[in-house]
Amino acid sequence: MHTPADYPELARTEDDSTWNDNKLLCLLAEHPGADLMVLWAVRDAVAAKLAESERPYAAVLALAGRTELATEEVQRLGTLRGASARLRTRLDRRLALRA
C-alpha cells in the first residue's frame, strides 16, 4: 500500500487531541536526529502550549535533556503560566544533571 498524496489532510480530523500533539512534541524533542532548528521549533510550540495552560510536560523535560539548547532557554519554560510546581521541580533536577 502507498500513502495517498493527500494524507496530511486526511490525518487531520476532529479526533486529533492535545495528548497526541504533546506526544508528538515529546518525540521530536527526544529524537536523536533533531537539529537545533527542530529543537527551537519544539521549544516555541511547547511555550505556546504552556501559555495556553496546556500541559506538554514530557516535551519540556525532553528538551531539558538536550544539551544543544542553552539552560536558560529551557529554564524559561518553567516560568510560563501552564507550568506546575511539580514540572518546575523536575525541570530543575533535569537541568542540574547537565552540569
Beta strands, then each sheet from edge to edge (+ up, - down):
end
